[in-house]
Amino acid sequence: MRRASWLAGLLTLLVILAACSTPVASPTPADVASAEATASETARASASGQPSVEATHSSTPTASDDPANATLYTVRRGDTLASISRAYSTTTQQLQAWNVERYPSLATDPNVIEPGWELIVAGDPNVTPRPTATPAPATPRPTSPPSSTGCTAGNRVAAGSAQTFRTIPNAGAAVALTFDMGGRMDPAVDIMNFLVANSVCATIFATGVMSNTPQGQQVLAIIEAHPELFEVGNHTMYHCDLVRGGGGSPTTAPCTGSFDANRIRKELTDAEAILRAGTGQNPQPYWRPPYGSISQGVIDAAASAGYTKAFLWDIDSIDWKPISDGGPTAEQIAAKVIGNAVNGSNVLFHIGGYETLEALHLIVPGLRDRGFRLTSLSDLLN
């Protein structure tokens, strides 16, 4: 009996020892690194109030998401990633992430998209774009009272003798923001609405051909609705190089051959008719030669058509050039304008500049912080 009890106790002890001796795998260096990275990321996310990496990954759509569970948009002529991102309240970077797998060129050249591409524009189905505000033309007012920031527009100087300006002498602590409208038109309406919202006076040099586009007509309507802020100048009909011939926008066809005095006058008078009809303003005597290309013969021909005040510039934002082609970023444009502005500066922008809208968000407060009033060319000349 004692032997049976002793054997049962021995068997029980052996079972306990076997269980205790089961080997446990030691963590590898990779396991330790992964755990530390996860813990660190979780701690940072908790401290900043942002979701963790795992939560972000699980909620952010990627290029491989099922298009059936997203909103799709078919690219049309004239679209850009920037305009599409604004319409759908997202970012260009997010559009790239969603669509780069299907359209690999977005990784290297996001400024080029093709009509017909079908892009994911929202992670949820049936998202509708924000409506584009179309300003209603107001009844033109006989006078242009100062805006809330003290600038004025439309008080044009008399034609007088022919003059060419870069800066405006004796202007005091004020800077003219001028916008050429002779080519790309996105995001022209957004830029105009930004200027209205921030009470920034400006001079818009518009070509006749771009004024006849849908966006151009919207810009002219905003000018007409806000004569206290905006004045229009003549940028010719087709944006031709009046000295050398050639050039032109959006097509070079009307710009072949040379330009005599009669042809130069026609470039100005044809555009003038369109600008008068669209804004209620007479652009005389203000004009800007396309490309800044000017000669005494061009000056004399323009003056004979009533355009005696030619405006070049002292600060060129180079906003017509996309970043992908070596053009400046919004921050670089802002640094150049804010850092180089002097009393009477005449800054050249384009109403369809690639980074212009983003740059203006920095430039307007930056110049005001330096004590400059942002105003029109007429205001500087008076």
C-alpha positions as a printed NumPy array, in Angstrom:
array([[  0.   ,   0.   ,   0.   ],
       [  2.805,   2.4  ,   0.897],
       [  4.537,   1.488,  -2.359],
       [  1.443,   2.386,  -4.445],
       [  1.095,   5.73 ,  -2.632],
       [  4.794,   6.461,  -3.135],
       [  4.516,   5.73 ,  -6.889],
       [  1.464,   8.023,  -7.255],
       [  3.313,  10.866,  -5.537],
       [  6.345,  10.346,  -7.759],
       [  4.224,  10.507, -10.92 ],
       [  2.568,  13.736,  -9.745],
       [  5.973,  15.326,  -9.085],
       [  7.222,  14.341, -12.559],
       [  4.177,  15.931, -14.23 ],
       [  4.731,  19.215, -12.312],
       [  8.44 ,  19.275, -13.228],
       [  7.662,  18.683, -16.924],
       [  5.238,  21.598, -17.006],
       [  7.702,  23.944, -15.355],
       [ 10.504,  23.011, -17.735],
       [  8.561,  23.86 , -20.992],
       [ 10.884,  26.287, -22.906],
       [  9.738,  29.92 , -23.437],
       [ 10.932,  31.709, -26.635],
       [ 13.117,  34.729, -25.95 ],
       [ 12.147,  37.99 , -27.787],
       [ 14.254,  38.761, -30.826],
       [ 15.82 ,  42.204, -31.398],
       [ 13.221,  42.842, -34.15 ],
       [ 10.388,  42.082, -31.713],
       [ 11.834,  44.511, -29.186],
       [ 12.317,  47.27 , -31.812],
       [  8.783,  46.836, -33.122],
       [  7.288,  47.003, -29.653],
       [  9.35 ,  50.088, -28.75 ],
       [  8.358,  51.845, -31.998],
       [  4.682,  51.108, -31.418],
       [  4.836,  52.298, -27.825],
       [  6.713,  55.461, -28.825],
       [  4.289,  56.29 , -31.615],
       [  1.321,  55.657, -29.331],
       [  2.823,  57.943, -26.695],
       [  3.419,  60.743, -29.219],
       [ -0.094,  60.406, -30.588],
       [ -1.573,  60.473, -27.102],
       [  0.417,  63.601, -26.193],
       [ -0.626,  65.461, -29.356],
       [ -4.266,  64.433, -29.3  ],
       [ -3.895,  62.747, -32.709],
       [ -4.871,  59.164, -33.559],
       [ -2.194,  56.518, -33.404],
       [ -0.444,  55.149, -36.48 ],
       [ -2.685,  52.077, -36.463],
       [ -5.853,  54.17 , -36.19 ],
       [ -4.712,  56.57 , -38.923],
       [ -3.809,  53.739, -41.256],
       [ -7.121,  52.03 , -40.766],
       [ -9.143,  55.219, -41.448],
       [ -7.193,  56.852, -44.287],
       [ -8.063,  55.663, -47.807],
       [ -5.177,  54.618, -50.019],
       [ -4.69 ,  54.099, -53.727],
       [ -5.751,  50.463, -53.357],
       [ -9.145,  51.274, -51.783],
       [-12.185,  49.901, -53.562],
       [-13.44 ,  52.697, -55.871],
       [-16.98 ,  51.44 , -55.264],
       [-16.659,  52.756, -51.689],
       [-15.229,  56.136, -52.732],
       [-16.257,  59.176, -54.781],
       [-14.829,  59.274, -58.314],
       [-14.304,  62.317, -60.515],
       [-13.518,  62.383, -64.24 ],
       [-10.881,  64.995, -65.07 ],
       [-11.954,  67.697, -67.498],
       [ -9.843,  70.038, -69.609],
       [ -8.475,  72.853, -67.47 ],
       [ -8.626,  70.909, -64.193],
       [ -5.659,  70.749, -61.83 ],
       [ -5.099,  68.717, -58.68 ],
       [ -5.257,  71.981, -56.746],
       [ -8.663,  72.947, -58.145],
       [-10.039,  69.442, -57.614],
       [ -8.72 ,  69.289, -54.04 ],
       [-10.38 ,  72.611, -53.221],
       [-13.69 ,  71.453, -54.714],
       [-13.708,  68.295, -52.595],
       [-12.213,  69.823, -49.419],
       [ -9.08 ,  67.677, -49.477],
       [ -5.392,  68.212, -50.364],
       [ -3.309,  67.594, -53.444],
       [ -1.134,  65.219, -51.402],
       [ -4.182,  63.14 , -50.485],
       [ -5.285,  63.013, -54.114],
       [ -1.816,  61.785, -55.052],
       [ -1.941,  59.075, -52.378],
       [ -5.35 ,  57.88 , -53.499],
       [ -4.519,  57.784, -57.203],
       [ -0.78 ,  57.294, -57.725],
       [ -1.113,  53.511, -58.057],
       [ -3.38 ,  53.92 , -61.074],
       [ -1.591,  56.991, -62.478],
       [  2.105,  56.666, -61.507],
       [  3.078,  60.013, -63.094],
       [  1.342,  61.764, -60.185],
       [  4.299,  60.801, -58.016],
       [  6.766,  62.821, -60.081],
       [  4.65 ,  65.464, -61.83 ],
       [  1.418,  66.224, -59.943],
       [  0.899,  69.412, -61.968],
       [  0.026,  67.384, -65.07 ],
       [ -3.26 ,  65.473, -65.194],
       [ -5.077,  64.334, -68.297],
       [ -8.725,  64.808, -69.304],
       [-10.538,  61.5  , -68.943],
       [ -8.599,  60.277, -65.894],
       [-10.928,  58.907, -63.232],
       [ -9.674,  60.02 , -59.835],
       [-10.679,  59.044, -56.322],
       [-11.53 ,  62.381, -54.694],
       [-13.123,  61.267, -51.411],
       [-12.957,  58.201, -49.22 ],
       [-16.732,  58.064, -48.898],
       [-19.218,  57.502, -51.737],
       [-21.424,  60.211, -53.251],
       [-19.51 ,  63.224, -51.925],
       [-20.493,  66.372, -53.831],
       [-18.088,  69.229, -54.647],
       [-18.339,  72.6  , -53.004],
       [-20.214,  75.072, -55.207],
       [-18.167,  77.818, -56.875],
       [-19.423,  81.188, -55.84 ],
       [-20.333,  83.361, -58.808],
       [-20.486,  87.009, -57.809],
       [-23.53 ,  88.924, -58.941],
       [-22.616,  92.174, -60.714],
       [-23.535,  95.185, -58.649],
       [-24.804,  98.485, -59.943],
       [-21.676, 100.56 , -60.731],
       [-21.162, 103.333, -58.241],
       [-20.104, 106.809, -59.347],
       [-17.35 , 107.02 , -56.764],
       [-14.946, 104.535, -55.207],
       [-14.75 , 105.116, -51.438],
       [-11.775, 103.777, -49.514],
       [-11.891, 100.163, -48.438],
       [-11.71 ,  99.177, -44.793],
       [ -7.907,  99.268, -44.98 ],
       [ -7.743, 102.724, -46.55 ],
       [ -6.838, 101.778, -50.13 ],
       [ -8.64 , 103.076, -53.204],
       [ -8.951, 102.161, -56.883],
       [-10.27 , 103.702, -60.081],
       [ -9.141, 107.304, -59.552],
       [ -7.172, 107.259, -62.779],
       [ -4.682, 109.937, -63.636],
       [ -5.145, 111.956, -66.812],
       [ -3.628, 110.57 , -69.98 ],
       [ -1.047, 113.34 , -70.338],
       [  2.264, 112.508, -71.957],
       [  3.601, 108.97 , -72.395],
       [  5.261, 107.499, -69.303],
       [  6.642, 104.064, -68.41 ],
       [  6.743, 102.987, -64.757],
       [  8.474, 100.282, -62.766],
       [  8.097, 101.695, -59.272],
       [  5.803, 104.629, -58.558],
       [  7.73 , 107.67 , -57.281],
       [  6.621, 109.597, -54.192],
       [  4.04 , 106.96 , -53.327],
       [  4.801, 106.758, -49.614],
       [  4.537, 103.505, -47.66 ],
       [  2.307, 101.749, -50.142],
       [  2.666,  98.852, -52.586],
       [  0.639,  98.073, -55.709],
       [ -0.341,  94.446, -56.215],
       [ -0.974,  93.949, -59.942],
       [ -2.282,  90.823, -61.649],
       [ -1.926,  89.926, -65.318],
       [ -4.796,  87.95 , -66.834],
       [ -3.311,  86.637, -70.044],
       [ -3.022,  82.859, -69.751],
       [ -3.79 ,  80.197, -67.16 ],
       [ -7.027,  81.006, -65.328],
       [ -7.066,  78.63 , -62.356],
       [ -7.504,  79.786, -59.56 ],
       [ -8.422,  83.306, -60.764],
       [-11.831,  83.523, -59.099],
       [-10.457,  82.229, -55.789],
       [ -7.719,  84.869, -55.873],
       [-10.246,  87.64 , -56.536],
       [-12.474,  86.427, -53.71 ],
       [ -9.464,  86.356, -51.374],
       [ -8.638,  89.981, -52.252],
       [-12.259,  90.992, -51.595],
       [-12.349,  89.155, -48.265],
       [ -9.151,  90.887, -47.132],
       [ -9.968,  94.365, -48.528],
       [ -6.947,  94.406, -50.828],
       [ -7.05 ,  96.941, -53.662],
       [ -5.404,  95.814, -56.906],
       [ -4.98 ,  96.568, -60.59 ],
       [ -5.889,  93.777, -63.026],
       [ -4.271,  93.839, -66.475],
       [ -6.546,  91.66 , -68.621],
       [ -6.302,  90.471, -72.212],
       [ -9.386,  90.506, -74.367],
       [ -9.217,  86.835, -75.261],
       [ -9.   ,  85.604, -71.65 ],
       [-11.703,  88.047, -70.584],
       [-14.062,  86.182, -72.907],
       [-13.54 ,  82.845, -71.109],
       [-16.05 ,  81.737, -68.431],
       [-13.576,  82.369, -65.605],
       [-12.499,  85.63 , -67.194],
       [-16.095,  86.819, -67.23 ],
       [-16.358,  85.975, -63.527],
       [-13.233,  88.026, -62.813],
       [-14.615,  91.002, -64.73 ],
       [-17.888,  90.678, -62.813],
       [-16.007,  90.852, -59.509],
       [-14.163,  93.953, -60.717],
       [-17.471,  95.564, -61.647],
       [-18.998,  94.583, -58.306],
       [-16.093,  96.095, -56.336],
       [-14.909,  99.341, -57.944],
       [-13.701, 100.424, -54.502],
       [-11.078,  97.668, -54.696],
       [-10.313,  96.922, -58.339],
       [ -9.379,  98.769, -61.489],
       [ -8.748,  97.22 , -64.882],
       [ -5.839,  97.883, -67.229],
       [ -5.317,  96.787, -70.842],
       [ -3.029,  93.825, -71.532],
       [ -3.81 ,  93.738, -75.302],
       [ -6.111,  91.369, -77.139],
       [ -3.95 ,  88.278, -77.693],
       [ -0.838,  88.752, -75.507],
       [  1.528,  89.088, -78.476],
       [  5.109,  90.352, -78.276],
       [  4.586,  93.784, -79.808],
       [  8.303,  94.397, -80.405],
       [  9.512,  91.099, -81.851],
       [  6.26 ,  89.451, -82.907],
       [  5.288,  85.964, -81.795],
       [  4.182,  84.991, -78.323],
       [  0.471,  84.829, -77.669],
       [ -1.87 ,  83.077, -75.26 ],
       [ -3.616,  80.667, -75.307],
       [ -2.572,  80.278, -78.961],
       [  0.235,  81.806, -80.989],
       [ -1.864,  81.973, -84.169],
       [ -2.874,  85.661, -83.946],
       [  0.696,  86.77 , -83.153],
       [  2.622,  85.807, -86.283],
       [  4.37 ,  88.474, -88.314],
       [  5.485,  91.947, -87.288],
       [  3.511,  94.677, -85.534],
       [  3.199,  98.146, -87.002],
       [  1.431, 101.056, -85.289],
       [ -1.978, 100.154, -86.698],
       [ -1.731,  96.557, -85.519],
       [ -0.602,  97.651, -82.048],
       [ -3.531, 100.063, -81.775],
       [ -5.937,  97.308, -82.813],
       [ -4.567,  94.985, -80.121],
       [ -5.438,  97.629, -77.55 ],
       [ -8.769,  98.853, -78.916],
       [-10.165,  95.338, -79.451],
       [ -9.347,  94.41 , -75.856],
       [-10.685,  97.718, -74.573],
       [-14.16 ,  97.052, -75.954],
       [-14.357,  93.764, -74.054],
       [-13.023,  95.234, -70.804],
       [-15.459,  98.161, -70.93 ],
       [-18.398,  95.814, -71.473],
       [-17.349,  93.429, -68.692],
       [-16.396,  95.924, -65.962],
       [-18.059,  99.22 , -66.762],
       [-14.582, 100.782, -66.601],
       [-12.525, 102.498, -69.286],
       [ -9.028, 100.982, -68.985],
       [ -7.366, 104.063, -70.527],
       [ -4.691, 105.255, -70.023],
       [ -3.313, 102.149, -68.194],
       [ -1.754,  99.241, -70.035],
       [  0.942,  96.597, -69.607],
       [  2.938,  95.308, -72.605],
       [  2.944,  91.483, -72.759],
       [  6.271,  90.   , -71.617],
       [  7.337,  93.54 , -70.662],
       [  8.427,  93.89 , -74.292],
       [  8.451,  97.576, -75.147],
       [ 10.179, 100.048, -77.465],
       [  9.757, 103.687, -78.375],
       [  7.722, 102.717, -81.426],
       [  5.377, 100.615, -79.27 ],
       [  5.087, 103.431, -76.699],
       [  4.157, 105.936, -79.399],
       [  1.604, 103.614, -81.033],
       [ -0.048, 102.845, -77.678],
       [ -0.173, 106.53 , -76.762],
       [ -1.941, 107.295, -80.048],
       [ -4.722, 104.915, -78.907],
       [ -5.062, 106.668, -75.538],
       [ -2.678, 104.414, -73.562],
       [ -0.016, 106.742, -72.222],
       [  0.768, 105.006, -68.924],
       [  2.715, 101.771, -69.44 ],
       [  3.361,  99.738, -66.303],
       [  6.231,  97.284, -65.992],
       [  7.256,  96.106, -62.481],
       [ 10.078,  96.088, -59.953],
       [  9.229,  92.729, -58.292],
       [  8.395,  89.707, -60.458],
       [  6.827,  86.843, -58.506],
       [  7.496,  84.374, -61.391],
       [  4.263,  82.685, -60.309],
       [  3.553,  81.626, -63.899],
       [  6.16 ,  78.865, -63.596],
       [  5.139,  75.608, -61.846],
       [  7.313,  74.087, -59.157],
       [  7.791,  71.001, -61.338],
       [  9.59 ,  73.211, -63.902],
       [ 11.755,  74.943, -61.307],
       [  9.254,  77.628, -60.346],
       [  8.996,  79.075, -56.836],
       [  6.978,  77.701, -53.943],
       [  4.412,  79.868, -52.194],
       [  6.874,  80.452, -49.371],
       [  9.594,  81.559, -51.808],
       [  7.234,  83.972, -53.575],
       [  6.175,  85.441, -50.241],
       [  9.751,  85.835, -49.024],
       [ 10.739,  87.604, -52.263],
       [  7.82 ,  90.038, -52.224],
       [  7.853,  90.824, -48.511],
       [ 11.636,  91.112, -48.377],
       [ 12.089,  93.293, -51.481],
       [  9.108,  95.64 , -51.327],
       [  9.885,  99.354, -51.094],
       [  7.737, 102.48 , -51.124],
       [  5.898, 102.518, -54.451],
       [  6.719,  98.937, -55.444],
       [  4.739,  97.51 , -58.348],
       [  4.503,  93.731, -57.854],
       [  3.742,  91.453, -60.798],
       [  1.473,  88.461, -60.2  ],
       [ -0.687,  86.397, -62.527],
       [ -4.367,  85.803, -61.811],
       [ -3.792,  82.135, -62.689],
       [ -0.405,  81.768, -60.975],
       [  0.385,  78.289, -59.7  ],
       [  1.227,  79.175, -56.098],
       [ -0.195,  82.705, -56.043],
       [ -3.236,  82.104, -53.856],
       [ -1.21 ,  80.33 , -51.171],
       [  1.503,  83.01 , -51.363],
       [ -1.027,  85.817, -50.893],
       [ -2.069,  84.294, -47.565],
       [  1.475,  85.11 , -46.41 ],
       [  2.122,  88.28 , -48.416],
       [ -0.912,  90.314, -47.37 ],
       [ -0.279,  90.128, -43.605],
       [  3.489,  90.21 , -44.16 ],
       [  3.466,  93.505, -46.085],
       [  0.941,  95.017, -43.712],
       [  3.142,  94.044, -40.78 ],
       [  5.951,  95.998, -42.475],
       [  3.699,  99.064, -42.534],
       [  2.744,  99.013, -46.226],
       [ -0.72 ,  99.829, -47.53 ],
       [ -1.741,  97.43 , -50.318],
       [ -3.42 ,  99.381, -53.045],
       [ -3.923, 100.146, -56.729],
       [ -1.682, 101.92 , -59.214],
       [ -4.122, 104.84 , -59.339],
       [ -3.825, 105.242, -55.581],
       [ -0.033, 105.343, -55.808],
       [ -0.094, 107.889, -58.646],
       [ -2.442, 110.315, -56.875]])
